[in-house]
Amino acid sequence: MDIKRSLVLLFSSYGCFLFAQEKTIDTVYVFDNQMNKVKLFHKVNTITPEDAQKNSTNLSETLRFQSQVYIKENGRGAVSSPSFRGTSAGHTAFVWNGININSQFLGQGDVNNIPLFGYDELEVKSGGGSVQYGSSAIGGSIHLNNNLDFNKGFRASLFSEVASFGTFNNFVKAGFSNEKFSFKVSGNYSISQNDYEVPEEEYINRNGRYYNTSINVGASYKIANHQTISWQNQIFDGSQYYPIFVENGNKTKYNSQTLRSLLAWNIDKNKLSNSLKAAYTEDNFQYFGDIDKPKESGAAGKNYIFKDDFNYFITPKLNFNAIGEFQVNKGVGYQSGIGNISRNVGSVAGLLRYFFTKDLRVEVGAKKDFVEGIKSPFLYSFSGKWNAVKWYHVGANFSRNFRYPSFNDLYWQPGGNLNLLPEYSTNVDMDHEFSFGNFKITLSPYYMHIKDYINWLPTPYGYWAPLNTYKVESYGLESQITFNKNFGKHGIKLNAGYNYAKSINKETGNQMVYVPIHKANGNIEYQYDFLRIYVQGLFNGLTYTTTDEKRADAIDPYFVMNTGISATLLKKYTLGFKVNNITNTVYETVSYYPMPKRNYSIYATINF
């Protein structure tokens, strides 16, 4: 088999829009075209919509039980943030269909203000990725992807769930496609009184209710044999009421609204492909210090994004990829000292991939960002993947990544610091993959060094201000074991992982706060004909909450288990029952905010 045919098979296995001399059948439009290339060199954990339904409370629950990410949640449904490999929330990039959607004000994403439903894949990638995905992709990135397929006709489904604490989740989606046109729409509505109790901690989640609504619309049209124009749109509206500790405490809440719209024009020919994108994103939030009074503070951000991704095979073995991006970030604050502000951000990146054989490939990348008012570092990456033998594959990655200061870091008054430098990191990691029959084991050691860490500290003037402070050294191991076996009407799936994370403040020598040294999670599912049973487990080790590693203030280790059973009739109707925290464990992910004890839900799914 010659190298051209090998490359076609290689890229086709990942669904890439890359072509050899022969005509390639195009059946799916993928908005994040970079992700398919990333998978050639990096391990990516994919959570399907069916798997997400096992933890349908919110995105936090799904990531907590089904990924390597540590999630800090101020009580169920409240403010929530991720931590990859011992880093902070600002070192995680949220990427929606290839577009970085971290808040321009906070420099991070609030997990519970991002809808869980409405995506075709939820993908989790550990390690640096700033060359492809920009600021904040230091510890890892979380990808919310939508696809549009053709020649599938009409399809629709409805998911409805009733759960403890007055919780209701409803999600509906429908789609139609023929040879030239594809359309998909979905909507989700979630609401919960969220008034759970934890008697052992003398805790009642008072004023903890939340609700949110999201709508996703996507369409794609083949305007020519090798040209497609596509659109993806998401609207989200949510409200979180912040828990209070006493009966007559002051009740507060936080409202947020987001709009994301993306238009893409794709050209895919024999040796080259080009994806031109124009996107508009808008983030608005309001904080109410008293739920019965007008808002106390808030902000509105608008981002205009233009991005071009050009891919060309110079020879059958040599592939060149150029990515250019320009953004205009605008914001206005309310009662925060932030007035009307605007920032231009541009970047140019190039990646060169060389395929020695179908089993050995390397990628070299370089990028320069141009952030108005901020001196940005030169970024680079190197990745290699070698399928040494049938049962052993090895990959290595080396990169420099960064995060530039957010609007709050720069302009919040009092405290904003216009002299801040970007944080940047050096990342090194490897993936060792072992396959034994239906078992697959992956061991991923890593090392990371972060400089110019941005930290908000108290000042002598009575307010807090951000400063470039200490350096952080993070190292550890991520591991995963999977097993998938079907025999007759029986099927077993196993996905389990263990993470060891040391994240050290180089000035004090202590572990960073809210970084568990040990974390393990596992999901096992058994199916017989129409019946399906699953069990999930999560172990979280000792987690320090103070910079001096004070044991009395640390979060104790805990183990939580969930289980569920469902039956599918006539391949269309599914009825299920879930028990969360079946072990009735008392646990916290953030100090003073216990999570719910044992709780239940019943759900139904109809496929048309």
C-alpha positions as CSV (number, residue, x, y, z in Angstrom):
1,M,0.0,0.0,0.0
2,D,1.5,3.4,-1.0
3,I,1.9,6.3,1.3
4,K,-1.0,8.3,-0.2
5,R,-3.5,5.5,0.4
6,S,-2.1,5.1,3.9
7,L,-2.7,8.7,4.7
8,V,-6.2,8.6,3.4
9,L,-7.0,5.7,5.7
10,L,-5.2,7.4,8.6
11,F,-7.1,10.6,8.3
12,S,-10.4,9.1,7.4
13,S,-10.3,7.1,10.6
14,Y,-10.5,10.5,12.5
15,G,-13.1,12.0,10.1
16,C,-10.7,14.6,8.8
17,F,-11.4,16.6,5.7
18,L,-8.1,15.8,4.0
19,F,-8.0,14.2,0.6
20,A,-5.8,12.0,-1.5
21,Q,-5.9,11.8,-5.3
22,E,-9.0,9.7,-5.2
23,K,-12.4,11.2,-4.5
24,T,-13.3,11.0,-0.8
25,I,-16.9,10.8,0.4
26,D,-17.9,13.7,2.7
27,T,-20.7,12.7,5.0
28,V,-20.2,14.8,8.1
29,Y,-19.4,18.5,8.7
30,V,-17.2,19.0,11.7
31,F,-17.1,22.6,13.0
32,D,-13.8,22.1,15.1
33,N,-11.6,20.8,12.2
34,Q,-8.5,21.2,14.4
35,M,-9.7,18.6,16.9
36,N,-9.4,15.8,14.3
37,K,-5.8,16.7,13.7
38,V,-5.1,17.0,17.5
39,K,-6.3,13.4,17.9
40,L,-3.5,12.2,15.7
41,F,-1.0,13.2,18.4
42,H,-2.8,13.6,21.7
43,K,-5.0,11.5,23.8
44,V,-8.6,12.9,24.0
45,N,-11.3,11.6,26.2
46,T,-14.7,11.7,24.4
47,I,-18.0,11.7,26.4
48,T,-21.0,10.9,24.2
49,P,-24.5,12.4,24.7
50,E,-25.6,8.9,26.0
51,D,-22.9,8.9,28.6
52,A,-23.7,12.5,29.6
53,Q,-27.2,11.4,30.5
54,K,-25.8,9.3,33.3
55,N,-24.9,12.6,35.1
56,S,-27.6,14.8,33.8
57,T,-27.7,17.2,36.7
58,N,-25.2,19.6,35.1
59,L,-21.8,19.7,33.2
60,S,-20.0,19.7,36.6
61,E,-21.3,16.3,37.5
62,T,-20.5,14.8,34.1
63,L,-16.9,16.0,34.2
64,R,-16.4,15.0,37.8
65,F,-17.4,11.4,37.2
66,Q,-16.4,10.9,33.6
67,S,-13.1,12.7,33.2
68,Q,-9.7,13.4,34.7
69,V,-10.8,17.0,35.7
70,Y,-11.2,18.1,39.3
71,I,-14.3,20.2,39.7
72,K,-14.8,22.8,42.5
73,E,-18.5,23.4,43.1
74,N,-19.9,25.8,45.7
75,G,-22.7,23.4,46.3
76,R,-24.8,21.6,43.7
77,G,-25.6,23.8,40.7
78,A,-23.7,26.9,42.1
79,V,-20.4,28.5,40.9
80,S,-18.2,25.8,39.5
81,S,-14.7,25.7,38.1
82,P,-12.3,23.1,36.6
83,S,-8.7,22.1,37.5
84,F,-6.4,20.2,35.1
85,R,-3.2,18.7,36.3
86,G,-2.9,20.9,39.4
87,T,-3.7,24.2,37.6
88,S,-6.3,26.8,38.3
89,A,-9.6,27.5,36.5
90,G,-8.0,30.2,34.4
91,H,-5.6,27.6,33.0
92,T,-8.5,25.7,31.3
93,A,-9.8,26.7,27.9
94,F,-13.4,26.1,27.0
95,V,-13.7,25.7,23.3
96,W,-17.1,25.8,21.5
97,N,-16.8,24.4,17.9
98,G,-13.2,25.5,17.6
99,I,-13.7,29.0,19.2
100,N,-12.3,29.8,22.7
101,I,-15.2,31.0,24.8
102,N,-13.6,31.8,28.1
103,S,-15.0,35.0,29.7
104,Q,-13.1,38.1,28.8
105,F,-13.9,39.4,32.3
106,L,-12.9,36.4,34.4
107,G,-10.5,34.7,32.0
108,Q,-12.2,31.4,32.7
109,G,-15.5,29.5,32.3
110,D,-18.2,28.9,34.9
111,V,-18.9,25.2,34.3
112,N,-22.5,25.5,35.6
113,N,-23.3,28.4,33.2
114,I,-22.4,26.2,30.2
115,P,-25.2,23.9,29.1
116,L,-24.6,20.1,29.3
117,F,-26.9,19.1,26.5
118,G,-27.0,20.0,22.8
119,Y,-23.5,18.7,21.7
120,D,-22.6,15.7,19.6
121,E,-19.3,15.2,21.5
122,L,-18.0,16.6,24.8
123,E,-14.2,16.1,24.5
124,V,-11.6,16.6,27.2
125,K,-7.9,17.1,26.4
126,S,-5.2,17.3,29.0
127,G,-2.0,19.3,28.4
128,G,-1.0,22.5,26.6
129,G,-2.8,23.6,23.5
130,S,-2.3,27.4,23.1
131,V,-0.9,27.0,19.6
132,Q,-4.3,25.7,18.4
133,Y,-6.7,27.1,21.0
134,G,-5.2,30.3,22.4
135,S,-5.1,31.8,25.8
136,S,-5.8,29.6,28.9
137,A,-5.0,26.3,27.2
138,I,-2.3,25.5,29.7
139,G,-3.6,22.7,31.9
140,G,-6.0,21.4,29.4
141,S,-9.1,22.2,27.3
142,I,-12.8,21.2,27.3
143,H,-14.4,21.0,23.8
144,L,-18.1,21.4,23.1
145,N,-18.5,20.1,19.6
146,N,-21.4,20.0,17.1
147,N,-21.5,18.0,13.9
148,L,-23.8,18.1,10.9
149,D,-24.3,14.9,8.8
150,F,-25.9,14.4,5.4
151,N,-28.3,11.8,3.9
152,K,-29.8,10.8,7.3
153,G,-33.4,12.0,6.7
154,F,-35.5,13.0,9.8
155,R,-34.5,12.1,13.3
156,A,-35.7,13.4,16.7
157,S,-35.6,12.5,20.4
158,L,-37.0,13.6,23.7
159,F,-35.3,13.2,27.2
160,S,-37.3,14.1,30.3
161,E,-36.2,13.6,33.9
162,V,-37.7,14.1,37.4
163,A,-35.2,14.0,40.3
164,S,-34.9,14.7,44.0
165,F,-35.0,18.3,45.4
166,G,-37.6,19.4,42.9
167,T,-35.4,18.9,39.9
168,F,-36.7,18.7,36.4
169,N,-34.5,18.3,33.2
170,N,-36.0,18.3,29.7
171,F,-34.1,18.1,26.4
172,V,-35.5,17.8,22.9
173,K,-33.6,17.6,19.6
174,A,-34.6,17.1,16.0
175,G,-32.7,17.1,12.7
176,F,-33.2,16.6,9.0
177,S,-30.6,16.1,6.2
178,N,-30.5,15.1,2.6
179,E,-27.6,15.0,0.0
180,K,-27.0,18.8,0.1
181,F,-28.7,20.2,3.2
182,S,-28.4,19.4,6.9
183,F,-30.3,21.0,9.8
184,K,-30.4,20.4,13.5
185,V,-32.1,22.1,16.5
186,S,-32.2,21.3,20.2
187,G,-33.5,22.8,23.4
188,N,-32.9,22.2,27.1
189,Y,-34.7,23.4,30.2
190,S,-33.5,22.6,33.7
191,I,-34.9,23.8,37.1
192,S,-34.4,22.7,40.7
193,Q,-35.4,23.9,44.1
194,N,-32.1,22.3,45.2
195,D,-33.1,22.4,48.9
196,Y,-31.1,19.4,50.0
197,E,-30.0,18.8,53.6
198,V,-26.9,17.3,55.2
199,P,-27.7,16.7,58.9
200,E,-24.2,15.6,59.8
201,E,-22.9,19.1,58.9
202,E,-26.1,20.8,60.2
203,Y,-26.4,22.2,56.6
204,I,-29.5,23.1,54.6
205,N,-29.0,24.4,51.0
206,R,-31.2,27.4,51.6
207,N,-31.7,29.7,48.6
208,G,-29.9,27.2,46.4
209,R,-32.4,27.0,43.5
210,Y,-31.3,27.3,39.9
211,Y,-32.8,27.2,36.4
212,N,-31.4,27.5,32.9
213,T,-32.5,27.3,29.3
214,S,-30.5,26.7,26.2
215,I,-31.3,26.5,22.5
216,N,-28.9,25.2,19.8
217,V,-29.5,25.6,16.0
218,G,-27.2,24.3,13.3
219,A,-27.4,24.2,9.5
220,S,-25.1,23.2,6.6
221,Y,-25.5,23.5,2.9
222,K,-23.2,22.1,0.1
223,I,-23.0,25.0,-2.3
224,A,-20.7,23.0,-4.6
225,N,-19.0,19.6,-4.8
226,H,-16.1,20.8,-2.6
227,Q,-17.7,23.7,-0.8
228,T,-19.9,23.9,2.3
229,I,-21.4,26.8,4.2
230,S,-22.5,26.1,7.7
231,W,-23.9,27.9,10.7
232,Q,-24.1,27.1,14.4
233,N,-25.9,29.1,17.1
234,Q,-26.3,28.8,20.9
235,I,-28.4,30.8,23.3
236,F,-28.2,30.3,27.1
237,D,-30.1,32.0,29.9
238,G,-29.6,30.9,33.5
239,S,-30.0,32.0,37.1
240,Q,-28.2,30.7,40.2
241,Y,-29.4,31.6,43.8
242,Y,-26.4,31.5,46.1
243,P,-26.8,29.4,49.3
244,I,-27.1,31.1,52.7
245,F,-26.1,29.5,56.0
246,V,-28.8,30.9,58.3
247,E,-32.6,31.1,58.0
248,N,-32.8,34.9,57.9
249,G,-29.6,35.4,55.8
250,N,-29.4,37.9,52.9
251,K,-30.5,36.1,49.8
252,T,-28.4,36.7,46.6
253,K,-28.4,35.5,43.1
254,Y,-26.5,35.6,39.8
255,N,-28.0,35.8,36.3
256,S,-26.2,35.1,33.1
257,Q,-27.0,35.2,29.4
258,T,-24.8,34.1,26.5
259,L,-25.1,34.1,22.8
260,R,-22.7,32.3,20.4
261,S,-23.1,32.4,16.6
262,L,-20.6,30.9,14.1
263,L,-20.6,31.0,10.3
264,A,-18.2,28.9,8.4
265,W,-17.2,28.5,4.8
266,N,-15.3,25.3,4.0
267,I,-13.4,24.3,0.8
268,D,-12.2,20.7,0.6
269,K,-10.2,19.6,-2.4
270,N,-7.7,16.9,-3.3
271,K,-4.6,18.3,-1.6
272,L,-5.9,21.3,0.3
273,S,-8.7,22.4,2.6
274,N,-9.6,25.8,4.0
275,S,-12.1,26.8,6.7
276,L,-13.0,30.4,7.1
277,K,-15.0,31.3,10.2
278,A,-16.7,34.4,11.4
279,A,-18.1,34.3,15.0
280,Y,-20.0,36.6,17.4
281,T,-20.1,35.8,21.1
282,E,-21.8,37.8,23.8
283,D,-21.7,37.3,27.6
284,N,-23.8,39.2,30.1
285,F,-24.2,38.8,33.8
286,Q,-25.9,40.5,36.7
287,Y,-25.3,40.1,40.4
288,F,-28.1,40.8,42.9
289,G,-27.0,41.4,46.5
290,D,-30.6,41.2,47.4
291,I,-32.9,39.1,45.2
292,D,-35.8,41.6,45.8
293,K,-33.7,44.6,44.7
294,P,-32.1,45.8,41.5
295,K,-28.7,44.4,40.4
296,E,-25.7,45.6,42.4
297,S,-23.1,44.8,39.7
298,G,-22.7,43.3,36.3
299,A,-21.0,43.4,32.9
300,A,-21.6,42.8,29.2
301,G,-19.0,41.5,26.8
302,K,-19.1,41.2,23.0
303,N,-16.5,39.5,20.9
304,Y,-16.1,39.6,17.1
305,I,-13.9,36.7,15.8
306,F,-12.5,36.0,12.4
307,K,-10.5,32.8,11.9
308,D,-9.0,31.0,8.9
309,D,-7.6,27.5,8.9
310,F,-5.6,26.5,5.8
311,N,-4.4,23.0,5.3
312,Y,-2.2,21.7,2.4
313,F,-0.3,18.5,1.6
314,I,3.0,19.7,0.0
315,T,3.8,16.1,-0.7
316,P,2.0,12.9,0.4
317,K,4.2,12.8,3.5
318,L,4.4,16.5,4.3
319,N,1.4,18.6,5.5
320,F,1.4,22.3,6.2
321,N,-1.3,24.0,8.3
322,A,-1.6,27.8,8.8
323,I,-4.1,29.4,11.2
324,G,-4.8,33.1,11.4
325,E,-7.2,34.7,13.8
326,F,-8.3,38.3,14.7
327,Q,-10.6,39.3,17.5
328,V,-12.2,42.5,18.8
329,N,-13.1,42.1,22.4
330,K,-15.5,44.8,23.8
331,G,-16.8,45.1,27.4
332,V,-18.7,47.4,29.7
333,G,-19.0,47.0,33.4
334,Y,-21.6,48.1,36.0
335,Q,-20.6,49.2,39.5
336,S,-17.1,47.6,39.0
337,G,-15.1,50.6,37.9
338,I,-14.9,49.1,34.4
339,G,-16.1,51.5,31.8
340,N,-16.4,51.0,28.0
341,I,-13.2,49.0,27.1
342,S,-12.0,47.4,23.9
343,R,-9.1,45.2,23.0
344,N,-7.8,43.8,19.7
345,V,-6.2,40.4,19.6
346,G,-4.6,38.7,16.7
347,S,-2.5,35.6,16.1
348,V,-0.7,33.7,13.4
349,A,0.2,30.0,13.8
350,G,1.9,27.5,11.6
351,L,2.0,23.7,12.0
352,L,4.1,21.3,9.9
353,R,3.3,17.5,10.0
354,Y,5.5,14.9,8.6
355,F,4.4,11.2,8.1
356,F,7.4,9.0,8.0
357,T,5.2,6.0,7.7
358,K,1.6,5.1,8.6
359,D,2.9,4.3,12.1
360,L,5.3,7.2,12.7
361,R,4.4,10.9,12.5
362,V,5.6,14.2,14.0
363,E,4.2,17.7,14.2
364,V,6.0,21.0,14.8
365,G,4.0,24.2,15.6
366,A,4.8,27.9,16.2
367,K,2.5,30.8,17.1
368,K,2.8,34.5,17.7
369,D,-0.1,36.4,19.4
370,F,-0.6,40.1,19.2
371,V,-2.6,41.4,22.2
372,E,-3.2,45.1,22.4
373,G,-1.4,46.6,25.3
374,I,0.3,43.3,26.4
375,K,3.6,41.8,25.3
376,S,2.9,38.2,24.4
377,P,5.4,35.4,24.4
378,F,6.4,33.3,21.3
379,L,4.6,29.9,21.5
380,Y,5.7,26.6,20.1
381,S,4.8,22.9,20.2
382,F,6.3,19.6,19.2
383,S,4.4,16.3,19.1
384,G,5.2,12.8,17.9
385,K,3.3,9.6,17.7
386,W,4.8,6.1,17.1
387,N,2.8,2.9,16.8
388,A,5.8,0.9,17.7
389,V,4.1,-2.5,17.7
390,K,0.5,-3.6,17.5
391,W,0.1,-3.6,21.3
392,Y,2.2,-0.5,22.2
393,H,1.9,3.1,21.0
394,V,3.8,6.0,22.4
395,G,3.4,9.7,22.0
396,A,5.5,12.7,23.3
397,N,4.5,16.4,23.5
398,F,6.5,19.5,24.4
399,S,4.9,23.0,24.3
400,R,5.0,26.6,25.5
401,N,1.5,28.0,26.4
402,F,0.1,31.1,27.9
403,R,-2.8,33.1,29.4
404,Y,-3.1,36.8,29.0
405,P,-4.7,39.0,31.7
406,S,-8.5,39.3,31.7
407,F,-10.5,42.5,31.7
408,N,-11.1,42.2,35.5
409,D,-7.3,41.7,36.0
410,L,-6.6,44.9,34.1
411,Y,-9.5,47.3,34.7
412,W,-11.4,46.3,37.9
413,Q,-11.5,49.3,40.3
414,P,-10.1,49.5,42.8
415,G,-7.3,47.0,42.1
416,G,-6.9,46.5,38.3
417,N,-3.2,46.3,37.2
418,L,-2.3,47.5,33.7
419,N,1.3,46.3,34.2
420,L,0.4,42.6,34.4
421,L,2.4,40.2,32.2
422,P,0.8,37.1,30.7
423,E,1.3,33.8,32.5
424,Y,3.1,31.2,30.4
425,S,4.1,27.6,30.9
426,T,6.4,24.9,29.6
427,N,4.6,21.6,29.3
428,V,6.1,18.1,28.7
429,D,4.1,14.9,28.6
430,M,4.0,11.4,27.2
431,D,1.3,8.9,26.3
432,H,2.0,5.2,26.6
433,E,-0.8,3.1,25.2
434,F,-0.9,-0.7,25.8
435,S,-3.5,-2.9,24.1
436,F,-4.3,-6.4,25.2
437,G,-7.3,-7.9,23.4
438,N,-10.3,-5.8,24.5
439,F,-8.3,-4.0,27.2
440,K,-6.5,-0.7,26.6
441,I,-4.2,0.9,29.2
442,T,-2.9,4.5,28.9
443,L,-0.2,6.0,31.1
444,S,0.5,9.7,30.8
445,P,3.3,11.2,32.9
446,Y,3.6,15.0,32.7
447,Y,5.6,18.0,33.9
448,M,4.6,21.6,33.8
449,H,6.2,24.9,34.9
450,I,4.2,28.0,35.1
451,K,5.8,31.5,35.4
452,D,4.3,35.0,36.2
453,Y,1.3,33.4,37.9
454,I,-1.5,36.0,38.2
455,N,-2.7,36.1,41.8
456,W,-5.1,38.5,43.6
457,L,-3.6,39.6,46.9
458,P,-4.6,42.0,49.6
459,T,-2.9,45.4,49.5
460,P,-2.0,47.9,52.3
461,Y,-4.8,50.1,50.9
462,G,-7.6,47.8,52.0
463,Y,-8.4,46.3,48.6
464,W,-7.2,43.3,46.6
465,A,-5.1,43.6,43.4
466,P,-3.7,41.1,40.8
467,L,0.0,40.6,40.7
468,N,2.5,38.4,38.8
469,T,3.6,36.4,41.8
470,Y,5.1,33.0,42.2
471,K,6.1,30.1,40.0
472,V,4.3,26.8,40.0
473,E,5.7,23.4,39.3
474,S,3.3,20.6,38.5
475,Y,4.0,17.0,37.8
476,G,2.2,13.7,38.0
477,L,0.5,10.8,36.2
478,E,-2.8,10.4,34.4
479,S,-3.8,6.8,33.7
480,Q,-6.8,5.2,32.1
481,I,-8.0,1.6,31.5
482,T,-10.8,0.8,29.0
483,F,-12.5,-2.5,28.2
484,N,-15.2,-3.1,25.6
485,K,-16.6,-6.6,24.8
486,N,-19.8,-7.8,23.1
487,F,-20.8,-11.4,23.1
488,G,-24.2,-12.4,21.9
489,K,-26.8,-10.2,23.5
490,H,-24.3,-9.3,26.3
491,G,-22.0,-6.3,26.3
492,I,-19.6,-4.9,28.9
493,K,-17.9,-1.5,28.9
494,L,-15.3,-0.3,31.4
495,N,-13.7,3.1,31.7
496,A,-11.6,3.9,34.8
497,G,-8.8,6.3,35.6
498,Y,-6.4,7.3,38.3
499,N,-4.6,10.7,38.6
500,Y,-1.6,11.6,40.7
501,A,-1.0,15.4,40.9
502,K,1.7,17.3,42.7
503,S,1.3,21.1,42.1
504,I,3.9,23.0,44.1
505,N,4.2,26.7,44.9
506,K,7.9,27.2,44.3
507,E,8.1,30.0,46.9
508,T,6.6,28.0,49.8
509,G,7.1,24.4,48.7
510,N,3.5,23.6,49.5
511,Q,0.8,22.0,47.5
512,M,-1.5,24.4,45.6
513,V,-5.0,24.8,47.1
514,Y,-7.9,22.7,45.8
515,V,-5.6,20.2,44.0
516,P,-6.1,16.6,45.3
517,I,-3.0,14.6,45.1
518,H,-5.0,11.5,44.3
519,K,-8.2,11.2,42.3
520,A,-9.7,8.1,40.7
521,N,-13.0,7.5,38.8
522,G,-14.6,4.5,37.2
523,N,-17.6,3.7,35.0
524,I,-18.7,0.2,34.2
525,E,-21.8,-0.7,32.2
526,Y,-23.4,-4.0,31.5
527,Q,-26.0,-4.5,28.7
528,Y,-28.2,-7.5,28.0
529,D,-30.5,-7.1,25.0
530,F,-32.8,-4.3,26.0
531,L,-31.6,-3.9,29.6
532,R,-28.7,-1.7,30.7
533,I,-27.1,-1.3,34.2
534,Y,-24.2,1.0,35.1
535,V,-22.2,1.8,38.2
536,Q,-19.9,4.9,38.7
537,G,-17.4,5.5,41.4
538,L,-15.3,8.5,42.4
539,F,-12.5,8.7,44.9
540,N,-11.0,12.1,45.8
541,G,-8.0,12.3,48.1
542,L,-7.0,14.8,50.7
543,T,-7.4,18.3,49.3
544,Y,-5.8,21.4,50.9
545,T,-7.8,24.6,51.0
546,T,-5.1,26.9,52.5
547,T,-1.7,27.8,51.2
548,D,0.0,26.6,54.4
549,E,-1.4,23.0,54.0
550,K,-3.3,23.3,57.3
551,R,-4.7,19.8,57.9
552,A,-7.7,21.0,60.0
553,D,-9.0,23.1,57.1
554,A,-8.4,20.5,54.4
555,I,-11.2,18.5,52.6
556,D,-11.1,14.9,53.8
557,P,-10.8,12.0,51.3
558,Y,-14.2,10.7,50.1
559,F,-15.7,8.0,47.9
560,V,-19.0,8.5,46.1
561,M,-20.9,5.9,44.0
562,N,-23.8,6.2,41.6
563,T,-25.8,3.6,39.8
564,G,-28.6,3.3,37.3
565,I,-30.7,0.9,35.3
566,S,-32.7,1.4,32.1
567,A,-34.8,-0.6,29.6
568,T,-35.2,0.1,25.9
569,L,-38.3,-1.2,24.1
570,L,-38.9,-1.3,20.4
571,K,-35.6,0.6,20.0
572,K,-37.5,3.8,20.6
573,Y,-38.6,4.0,24.2
574,T,-36.2,4.0,27.2
575,L,-37.2,4.2,30.8
576,G,-34.5,4.6,33.5
577,F,-33.9,5.0,37.2
578,K,-30.8,6.4,38.8
579,V,-29.5,6.6,42.4
580,N,-26.8,9.2,43.0
581,N,-24.4,8.9,46.0
582,I,-25.7,5.5,46.8
583,T,-23.1,5.3,49.5
584,N,-24.7,8.3,51.3
585,T,-21.4,9.9,51.6
586,V,-21.0,13.3,53.3
587,Y,-18.5,15.2,51.1
588,E,-17.5,18.7,49.8
589,T,-15.7,19.9,46.8
590,V,-15.4,23.4,48.2
591,S,-15.1,24.1,52.0
592,Y,-18.4,24.7,53.8
593,Y,-20.6,23.7,50.9
594,P,-21.6,20.0,51.3
595,M,-22.9,18.2,48.3
596,P,-26.2,16.2,48.4
597,K,-26.4,12.8,50.1
598,R,-28.3,9.9,48.4
599,N,-30.8,11.2,45.8
600,Y,-32.9,9.7,43.0
601,S,-34.2,10.4,39.5
602,I,-36.4,8.7,36.9
603,Y,-36.2,9.5,33.3
604,A,-37.6,8.6,29.9
605,T,-36.3,8.9,26.4
606,I,-38.2,8.7,23.1
607,N,-36.5,8.4,19.7
608,F,-38.4,9.1,16.5
